Amino acid sequence: MGHAGVVTTEPLPLLPHPDPLYAGLASVARQEAGRFAERNLRVRRSAVVHAVRMVPWVAGLTLPAPACGQGWSGAGGGELHPVAESVNCGHCLASAQARAAAAAGDLGSQPPLPFPAS
């Protein structure tokens, strides 16, 4: 509110979240998103390279995951590795949404695979 009860339209300043647990989780989510920026994804040591999409995690936060919905078991984020290689997952290649999420990939490390026509 402004002076003398006048309502203003100025945005409120963004303050750190008062809950330290949430702040820690948000930090993890930001770090993981940063690791996968402009990258595709490999689960563990698999030869399959997936496109990346952000999926709901906890408390309204998101984490990177295979765009095709491929599941994995284990400790979680440590199982997923960012790669600068072209997507070769058949499910990701078949999905227009996953294709749109795919990073270009490092064409020097692997021959590009053509995306099927939509």
Secondary structure, DSSP 8 states (H G I E B T S, - for coil): --GGG------------S-HHHHHHHHHHHHHHHHTTT-EEEETT-S-EE-EEEEE-STT-EEEEETT-----SSSGGGEEEE-S----HHHHH-HHHHHH-----TTTS--------
